[in-house]
Amino acid sequence: MNPVPTDSAGLLIRGAEHVWTGLSGDAARADGADLRIRDGCIAEIGRLTPEPGERVLDASGCVVHPGWVNTHHHLFQSLLKGIPAGIDLALVPWLAAVPVAYRRHFDHEEALRLAARVGLVELLLSGCTTVADHQYHYYPGMPFDASEAVFDEAARLGLRFVLCRGGATQPRAMTDQDAPPQSAPETLDGFMAGVERDVQRFHDPLPQAMRRVVSAITTPNWSCPEAHLAPLAAQARRLGIRLHSHFCETHDYVRWAREVHGCTPMQFVAERGWVGPDIWYAHMVHLDDGDLQLCASTGTGIAHCPQSNGRLGSGIARIPEALALGIPVGLAVDGAASNEAADMASEAHACWLLHRADPRSGTRADPRAPAGRVTQPGGHAAALRVADVMHIGTAGGARLLGLDGVGTLQVGQAADLVVQALDQPRHFGLHDPAVAPVASGGRPTLRAVLVQGRTVVEDDTIPGLDLAQLRHDAQRFVRRLQTTR
């Protein structure tokens, strides 16, 4: 699985009818523009003529957009999809029945590698070029290097990869009573040493880094004692890395903060140094007005996981309001065990639909709409526009991860992009084919995907990948789980 290199003379992507830039407002589209790629970056945008020796990619009949940036995933869960014991459970019982119970099967390196490979391939074939994996499968005495394994699998596919180094420093009372040894917590010193070791080996602070490391305790209220939060934040800032975690996914977070600490969950983390532009949280479904204002004033970001939140019945995050307040927002699929369609094309489509159906969106005026809009009961058909979803799924995600050279199609930015063909029946009859990547849904047909100017998907195929063998390996692993559970 080796990415096809770009010709030394460069690459010209020519003839696309529609181009999304990942930017907002009037700059969101550059329809009809060609893109010249040099040294892994976008060198020119406009009506361009091929230069001698330049390779030309014919993008006629295609939509070009920045590669999707997935800001929160659990790759090890890619072999735990649709488990009957958890398919209809809410978050807390689902955690005990699926991720916790099945972690004992990931006690050897090849199991983790196989799961990561499945998840990364699924993401790549949806047009995703950057993956932030909240990898929390670490435990004392672990016999293999989980961090190296996932970085290596991403590199084999040519993907940009952010390791959110997770884990726990105490058992979670609600889910870990019968947990296997592979769910045992680390000590605080052990966790922090693991983070620092990974930063030294893998972290690149540059704006177009292919590898990043983030400190990401699994949950700041249940996965570690309160006293550990300040040292974790201090270490991350000393190392110059970001912080990430789950938060406010269900109402349990709100009830816990109110009953135990007499405040909201966001007030709890703010008092312990866990807010700021270097922090983003997954989910953030249950935020009150004050919490939203706190996120806006501190620059604390949100990884929005609409499908997982729907699948677990957790609720609908207040994303249109968050965007109106200027809160950094990115898109994420979460783990495949709570999102059996863990790809970014499905996530973007669900995101676009979900907020239009949210009954709260119709009972308040859209702050970005013209003054005097009349509110109505039910949903709001313009709660999120296609351009909004495209922006949070690309530039918005790159902002959360601190990858300032990624996420938009602009001169000087990394050439991470998707050339999507519009050859499926669901595209026939579209009056504005540009909306297809978000509004039409379904897995795209990929004429090409580039990461840092390298071709990682060509003619809807990952070069060097035996997809049939990967399917066979995954099925064999699932059968083993089913017979040894």
LUMTOR-776891 format. One record per residue (C-alpha): residue in three letters; x, y, z. Coordinates in steps of 0.001 Angstrom, whole numbers, padded with zeros to 6 digits, always signed. Example, Ala and Ser with C-alpha at 12.3 -4.5 7.8 and 13.67 -1.06 7.14 Angstrom:
LUMTOR-776891
ALA+012300-004500+007800
SER+013670-001060+007140
END
This chain:
LUMTOR-776891
MET+000000+000000+000000
ASN+002292+002733-001226
PRO+000875+006081-002422
VAL+001548+006877-006080
PRO+004037+009770-006201
THR+003217+012930-008092
ASP+005340+013475-011188
SER+008387+015650-010526
ALA+007120+018192-013082
GLY+003938+018628-011068
LEU+000255+017963-011526
LEU-002522+020032-013050
ILE-006099+019243-012007
ARG-008059+020601-014929
GLY-011641+020991-016045
ALA-013585+020619-012775
GLU-016980+022248-013034
HIS-017275+022866-009306
VAL-014622+023583-006671
TRP-015181+023983-002953
THR-012383+025817-001159
GLY-013312+025001+002453
LEU-013546+028734+003141
SER-016662+030568+004273
GLY-018965+033103+002642
ASP-018331+034295-000908
ALA-014989+032481-000972
ALA-016573+029054-000415
ARG-016580+028186-004129
ALA-014168+028696-007014
ASP-016170+026970-009744
GLY-014386+026352-013010
ALA-010910+026822-011529
ASP-007955+024562-012267
LEU-005374+023712-009615
ARG-001628+023367-010113
ILE+000208+021201-007584
ARG+003915+021612-006869
ASP+006011+020092-004084
GLY+002938+018860-002236
CYS+001211+022252-002172
ILE-001231+024233-004262
ALA+000860+026536-006472
GLU-001834+028189-008615
ILE-005625+028345-008879
GLY-007448+029702-011937
ARG-007799+029033-015646
LEU-004494+027296-016266
THR-002675+025841-019278
PRO-000586+022664-018996
GLU+003153+023200-018818
PRO+005751+020979-020537
GLY+006045+017622-018786
GLU+003192+018363-016405
ARG+000812+015517-015643
VAL-002820+016470-016210
LEU-005689+014978-014224
ASP-008939+015365-016147
ALA-011556+016484-013604
SER-014347+017147-016090
GLY-017730+016215-014673
CYS-016277+016244-011148
VAL-016493+018217-007935
VAL-013189+019072-006265
HIS-013066+019811-002541
PRO-010542+019701+000321
GLY-010087+016298+001872
TRP-012371+015680+004835
VAL-010744+016129+008243
ASN-012032+013596+010782
THR-011503+015105+014237
HIS-012465+012168+016495
HIS-012390+008420+015916
HIS-011686+005132+017720
LEU-010046+002987+015069
PHE-009798-000123+017255
GLN-013616-000292+017208
SER-013679-000906+013436
LEU-014131-004641+014051
LEU-016946-004126+016578
LYS-019736-002896+014312
GLY-023346-003833+014903
ILE-022798-006062+017955
PRO-026304-007301+018876
ALA-025784-006876+022623
GLY-025231-003140+022167
ILE-027182-002162+019088
ASP-030092-000616+021003
LEU-028346+000659+024130
ALA-027625+004182+025297
LEU-024071+005331+025956
VAL-023309+004006+029463
PRO-024674+000448+029086
TRP-023302+000364+025522
LEU-019816+001192+026812
ALA-019934-001739+029214
ALA-021425-004152+026661
VAL-019187-003350+023689
PRO-015908-001383+023931
VAL-015064-002409+027497
ALA-016117-006036+027162
TYR-014330-006577+023835
ARG-011027-004896+024652
ARG-009639-008228+025836
HIS-009560-009359+022188
PHE-007116-006582+021297
ASP-004244-008012+023327
HIS-001961-008484+020320
GLU-000650-006083+017739
GLU-002185-007589+014615
ALA-005709-007203+016008
LEU-005193-003468+016513
ARG-003475-003113+013156
LEU-006296-004905+011349
ALA-008952-002754+013002
ALA-007016+000419+012217
ARG-006532-000685+008609
VAL-010256-001310+008143
GLY-011170+002050+009651
LEU-008559+004015+007721
VAL-009524+002403+004412
GLU-013194+003153+005072
LEU-012337+006786+005781
LEU-010000+007178+002821
LEU-012589+005790+000395
SER-015012+008446+001659
GLY-012572+011222+000746
CYS-011024+011682+004191
THR-007365+012755+004163
THR-006710+013619+007827
VAL-007644+011339+010728
ALA-007530+012140+014444
ASP-007767+008829+016278
HIS-008675+008944+019976
GLN-006745+005778+020720
TYR-007398+004894+024351
HIS-006467+001204+024208
TYR-003464+001344+026532
TYR-002966-000631+029742
PRO-000141-001592+032138
GLY+002131-004295+030742
MET+000790-003891+027192
PRO+002911-006278+025072
PHE+003106-004111+021934
ASP+003440-000482+020891
ALA-000087+000694+020057
SER+001007+004190+019059
GLU+003583+002978+016564
ALA+001092+000502+015103
VAL-001574+003084+014250
PHE+000938+005627+012952
ASP+002416+002937+010713
GLU-000974+001865+009324
ALA-001812+005482+008468
ALA+001572+005997+006808
ARG+001096+002916+004635
LEU-002048+004505+003206
GLY-000490+007959+002929
LEU-002906+009580+005367
ARG-002264+012571+007590
PHE-002624+011245+011143
VAL-003151+012759+014580
LEU-002808+010407+017542
CYS-004989+011544+020426
ARG-003185+009486+023053
GLY-005983+008455+025401
GLY-006387+006144+028348
ALA-007453+006336+031969
THR-005809+006794+035358
GLN-008737+005380+037325
PRO-011516+002854+036592
ARG-014859+004280+035478
ALA-017376+003381+038161
MET-020319+003109+035762
THR-018761+000771+033188
ASP-015634-000970+034484
GLN-016890-003229+037283
ASP-016353-006369+035186
ALA-013679-004968+032891
PRO-010944-007249+031507
PRO-007259-006612+032303
GLN-006898-004837+028939
SER-009113-002060+030353
ALA-007023-001525+033483
PRO-006017+002113+034078
GLU-002462+003404+033995
THR-000881+005438+036751
LEU-000702+009186+036214
ASP+003064+008943+035821
GLY+002659+006077+033362
PHE+000117+007963+031283
MET+002198+011134+031184
ALA+005344+009198+030330
GLY+003495+007554+027430
VAL+002363+010917+026090
GLU+005862+012398+026327
ARG+007434+009352+024690
ASP+005007+009592+021763
VAL+005629+013321+021367
GLN+009376+012713+021177
ARG+008949+009964+018576
PHE+006129+011206+016380
HIS+005025+014803+016924
ASP+005636+017374+014191
PRO+004544+020946+015081
LEU+004651+022280+011504
PRO+001413+023587+009893
GLN+001372+020760+007319
ALA+002532+017994+009658
MET+001812+014437+008610
ARG+002041+013291+012252
ARG+000803+014934+015421
VAL+000326+013806+019027
VAL-002354+015091+021414
SER-002835+014406+025134
ALA-006317+012916+025397
ILE-007438+011376+028688
THR-010615+009509+027755
THR-013010+011593+029893
PRO-011954+014412+032236
ASN-014536+013603+034883
TRP-014709+009789+034979
SER-011414+008496+033545
CYS-009113+010318+035933
PRO-009302+011825+039428
GLU-010028+015524+039583
ALA-006500+016178+040888
HIS-004949+014763+037694
LEU-006505+017309+035334
ALA-004228+020254+036097
PRO-000983+018230+035739
LEU-002203+016775+032438
ALA-002999+020224+031072
ALA+000313+021616+032294
GLN+002272+018802+030654
ALA+000519+019283+027310
ARG+001270+022987+027292
ARG+004872+022395+028292
LEU+005214+019970+025370
GLY+003448+022336+022968
ILE+000665+019892+022113
ARG-003118+020039+022240
LEU-005641+018471+024598
HIS-008696+016437+023657
SER-011359+014333+025371
HIS-015012+013275+025360
PHE-017402+015630+027102
CYS-021078+016446+027611
GLU-022135+013546+025405
THR-025210+012691+027485
HIS-027192+014340+030253
ASP-025243+012191+032757
TYR-022398+014703+032510
VAL-024705+017571+033477
ARG-026279+015673+036355
TRP-022847+014624+037683
ALA-021418+018155+037584
ARG-024482+019652+039243
GLU-024746+017007+041970
VAL-021034+016607+042755
HIS-019588+020061+042044
GLY-022575+022416+041930
CYS-021684+023752+038473
THR-022000+022905+034806
PRO-019555+020455+033207
MET-017842+023271+031290
GLN-017393+025300+034467
PHE-015811+022219+036073
VAL-013158+021824+033349
ALA-012599+025588+033065
GLU-011628+025769+036725
ARG-009000+023086+036097
GLY-007342+024569+033013
TRP-009161+022478+030430
VAL-010534+025214+028177
GLY-008791+027259+025510
PRO-007949+027354+021801
ASP-005630+024351+022275
ILE-008502+022102+023429
TRP-011390+020456+021623
TYR-013961+018022+022957
ALA-015935+015308+021176
HIS-019756+015463+021242
MET-020642+018479+023445
VAL-024336+017684+023040
HIS-025577+018972+026390
LEU-024383+022560+026706
ASP-026503+025360+028141
ASP-026266+028978+027000
GLY-023540+029748+029520
ASP-021484+026759+028371
LEU-021695+027931+024761
GLN-020595+031411+025770
LEU-017683+029911+027714
CYS-016573+027942+024664
ALA-016852+031040+022498
SER-014896+033280+024861
THR-012077+030742+025351
GLY-011904+029293+021833
THR-012656+025769+023082
GLY-013636+023572+020144
ILE-016195+020888+019340
ALA-015781+017666+017343
HIS-019351+017151+016140
CYS-020398+013458+015881
PRO-024017+013579+014626
GLN-024388+009931+013595
SER-022970+008449+016794
ASN-025046+010850+018890
GLY-028127+009703+016982
ARG-027199+006022+017090
LEU-026824+006089+020915
GLY-029800+008377+021466
SER-027558+010992+023075
GLY-029189+014020+021473
ILE-028397+016742+018952
ALA-025578+019199+019608
ARG-026310+022917+019268
ILE-024014+023335+016283
PRO-025797+026134+014382
GLU-025668+028256+017535
ALA-022047+027300+018162
LEU-021089+028412+014660
ALA-022979+031676+015048
LEU-020973+032372+018217
GLY-017679+031661+016469
ILE-016931+028437+018362
PRO-014436+026237+016459
VAL-016333+023209+015112
GLY-015112+020171+013194
LEU-016824+017018+011956
ALA-016122+013504+013246
VAL-017435+009970+012838
ASP-016598+008631+016338
GLY-015930+004908+016730
ALA-017390+002387+014313
ALA-018940+000468+017209
SER-021361+003371+017724
ASN-021515+004397+014066
GLU-021740+001527+011651
ALA-021237+003978+008756
ALA-017981+005428+010053
ASP-017075+007433+006965
MET-016989+011158+006417
ALA-019321+011258+003420
SER-022095+009680+005495
GLU-021272+011999+008397
ALA-021469+015130+006272
HIS-024832+014077+004838
ALA-026235+013253+008274
CYS-024964+016532+009684
TRP-026699+018523+006951
LEU-030031+016759+007551
LEU-030025+016420+011316
HIS-029965+020100+012217
ARG-032713+020908+009744
ALA-034908+018382+011544
ASP-033942+019541+015046
PRO-037153+021019+016525
ARG-035106+023647+018353
SER-033878+025138+015083
GLY-037322+026326+014051
THR-038175+028077+017292
ARG-035398+030614+017179
ALA-034228+032964+014477
ASP-031137+031990+012511
PRO-028599+034607+013694
ARG-026950+034577+010254
ALA-030212+035131+008376
PRO-031704+038507+007428
ALA-033257+040389+010326
GLY-036909+039765+010873
ARG-037002+036092+009929
VAL-040157+034613+011427
THR-039594+031649+013681
GLN-041788+028605+013384
PRO-042391+025357+015265
GLY-040484+022309+014068
GLY-037222+022323+012155
HIS-035554+024984+010075
ALA-034725+024203+006431
ALA-031655+026466+006445
ALA-030287+025578+009882
LEU-027087+024310+008227
ARG-026272+024960+004596
VAL-024165+022726+002372
ALA-021374+025309+002539
ASP-021493+025220+006350
VAL-021045+021445+006424
MET-018259+021578+003851
HIS-016474+024220+005937
ILE-016671+022440+009304
GLY-015729+019120+007680
THR-012533+020552+006176
ALA-011189+023919+007362
GLY-013048+023690+010666
GLY-011501+020332+011461
ALA-008009+021482+010514
ARG-008422+024449+012872
LEU-009298+022133+015775
LEU-006182+020072+015134
GLY-003920+023116+014753
LEU-003021+022140+011179
ASP-003017+025645+009758
GLY-001579+024543+006410
VAL-004378+022057+005766
GLY-008120+022094+005123
THR-008572+024714+002399
LEU-007792+024972-001302
GLN-005640+028083-001408
VAL-002241+028860-002851
GLY+000432+027668-000431
GLN-001816+025200+001384
ALA-001207+021455+001389
ALA-002618+019689-001651
ASP-005050+017505+000319
LEU-008039+017210-001970
VAL-010736+015023-003434
VAL-011787+014756-007069
GLN-015286+013224-006913
ALA-016995+011948-010025
LEU-020749+012476-010347
ASP-021538+009200-012096
GLN-024069+007630-009720
PRO-027841+007705-010398
ARG-028355+009820-007277
HIS-026429+012586-009044
PHE-028514+012518-012210
GLY-030810+015533-012444
LEU-028873+017748-010019
HIS-029295+021394-010962
ASP-026270+022377-008879
PRO-023963+019346-008904
ALA-021615+021104-006478
VAL-023863+020137-003560
ALA-023392+016418-004240
PRO-020629+015646-001664
VAL-022923+016796+001160
ALA-026509+016737-000089
SER-026596+013542-002166
GLY-025086+011165+000374
GLY-023618+007758-000402
ARG-020017+006727-000906
PRO-018425+008898-003573
THR-016793+007630-006739
LEU-013280+008980-006391
ARG-011373+009896-009498
ALA-008500+010816-007233
VAL-007579+011689-003646
LEU-004364+013534-002877
VAL-002558+014002+000438
GLN+000336+016480+000414
GLY+000259+016219-003378
ARG+000623+012426-003409
THR-002050+010326-005064
VAL-003491+007967-002442
VAL-006651+006996-004350
GLU-006689+006655-008118
ASP-009757+005719-010169
ASP-011649+004776-006988
THR-008907+002340-005932
ILE-006244+002490-003232
PRO-002990+001529-004991
GLY-001577-001709-003652
LEU-004536-002543-001400
ASP-006115-005993-001675
LEU-009639-005055-000583
ALA-010904-008630-000881
GLN-008168-009852+001459
LEU-008958-007089+003951
ARG-012600-008134+003927
HIS-011600-011765+004469
ASP-009311-010865+007374
ALA-012019-008771+009024
GLN-014641-011503+008647
ARG-012281-014094+010118
PHE-011589-011872+013131
VAL-015309-011247+013705
ARG-016057-014976+013553
ARG-013377-015577+016169
LEU-014942-012954+018427
GLN-018355-014544+017996
THR-017122-017982+018974
THR-014982-016902+021957
ARG-017253-014242+023516
END
